[in-house]
Amino acid sequence: MIDPVLLRENPDRVRASQAARGSSVELVDSALEADAARRSTITAFEELRAEQNAFGKTVARAAKEDKAALVAQAQELAAAVKNAQQVAGQAEETYQAAVRAIENIVIDGVPEGGEKDFVTLREVGEKPTFDFEPRDHLALGEILGAIDMSRGAKVSGARFYFLRGIGARLEIALMNLALDRALEAGFVPLITPTLVKPEIMAGTGFLGAHADEIYHLPADDLYLTGTSEVALAGYHSDEILDLEAGAMRYAGWSTCYRREAGSHGKDTRGIIRVHQFNKLEMFVYTTPEEAEAEHLRLLAMQEGMLQDLGLSYRVIDTAAGDLGSSAARKYDVEAWVPTQDAYRELTSTSNCTTYQARRLGTRYRDGSGKTAPVATLNGTLATTRWIVAILETHQQADGSVVVPEALRPYLGGLEVITA
């Protein structure tokens, strides 16, 4: 949720943010009207309640013969107060719905536009070349006995798979490498729940435009998470955090689920776009003043991982219209996938400023001792999709794959994966 003071005092900035995203600017006016109505009804309720309290004292002091008439008046006033309270409650609900529909305020410098309007910040590493016809990751996975899509479909349907043998070991190695990097950086590891309550899912901003991507269990009214960011954001909901010693950093290991609604016909081959995968997600609670510096730290950790895995990649500053409702800025890191002759997203990191914290009631005490919303950030440090780039980048003519040196200690010293 955006800062209500910002909405009231600088609505033009909110309008500009909505316009940059390609979202409704009219929502800002609706929220302003709802805010004015909310404050007006609260004032009316409080004035009536004050009048009721004062009248109660008058009744208490009145002579016995006058009390009957005064009690009747008091009852009428009580009814008026109750009605005013209901009106104020309804106005508050209307305001909350209106202000929650507004997406996070984009940070200055974020490119305007949609999915294709990103800005490339840098390209790192030499794109691999081959003196043979390179195989795609699925062909390699089948040769090596690492990926089984047909049995995944038999058991669970399209976009499901088995990682078997070295495929399973490779994912576990990748996740453990990421976990060790997170531990070195002071992150606290968590294995998170993958089912969360509606208020937690809504609080992170995932029940907006992309709600159809999320699996919902109606019988339990719980949601399957598409990232441990959701559970990590809810971990400290309705709490006041002590940030005097610095940011609070967590690394959440979880299985993730996505319906991939609207992706019919896209990336149907292999494990690029699937319904279930594993991920190690970094999540940070910090002060708003430190959020942008923390964002760059998360990005540097992601780049360090890709560099040590020998992957060629680029970093893009995602355009406002492709951010998602809770992010104020997002950097995507895309690895080069040789057989697609294209960069494909492997990881991203988002600065959500105070947007999620306001919705979830997560605060800290500032220098004056007052409470204020924290800033939250997230970034993926490893996920199943990384196997795609690793296999394709490090393949050899015979279908074997050279193991990146950083992964070898996690695979018992294995240097080359062979059939």
Secondary structure, DSSP 8 states (H G I E B T S, - for coil): ---HHHHHH-HHHHHHHHHHHT--SHHHHHHHHHHHHHHHHHHHHHHHHHHHHHHHHHHHHS-HHHHHHHHHHHHHHHHHHHHHHHHHHHHHHHHHHHHHTS-----TT---SSTT--EEEEEES-----SS----HHHHHHHTT-EEHHHHHHHH-TT--EE-THHHHHHHHHHHHHHHHHHHTT-EEEE--SEE-HHHHHHTTTTSTTGGGS-EETTTTEEE-SSTHHHHHHHTTT-EE--TT--EEEEEEEEEE---TT-TTSS-STTSS-SEEEEEEEEEEE-GGGHHHHHHHHHHHHHHHHHHTT--EEEEE--GGGS-TT-SEEEEEEEEEGGGTEEEEEEEEEE-TTHHHHHHT-EEE-TTS-EEE-EEEEEEEEETTHHHHHHHHTB-TTS-EE--GGGGGGGTT--EE--
